[in-house]
Amino acid sequence: MRVAMLLLLVLAVMATAVDVALTRHDSRRMFAELQKLRQARLALDREWGQLLLEQATEGTHGRVEKIAREQLGMQPARPLASGDSGQ
């Protein structure tokens, strides 16, 4: 009976040791993945900031007016004379 109990304890200790090793491996793998995700988030945050800055500069009234005038040959609309129906 004593040998069986000792064998059972040895098996339990070995199973626990294997479980600890697997858990540590999973923990390290997940930590490495977390680090990669954090780096990706930082890169995306930088890109988002650049896009916001680009949107702010591209969409300014002065820039739109300049592009319309220089590239599209557009001119500001002239007001119609009073009484002129535009026909």
Number of C-alpha atoms within 10 A of each C-alpha: 6 7 8 9 10 11 12 12 12 12 12 12 12 12 12 12 12 12 12 12 12 12 12 12 12 12 12 12 11 12 12 12 12 12 11 12 12 12 12 12 12 12 12 12 12 12 12 12 12 12 12 12 11 11 11 10 13 12 10 10 9 11 12 12 15 13 12 14 13 10 9 10 9 12 10 8 6 6 6 9 8 6 6 7 7 6 3
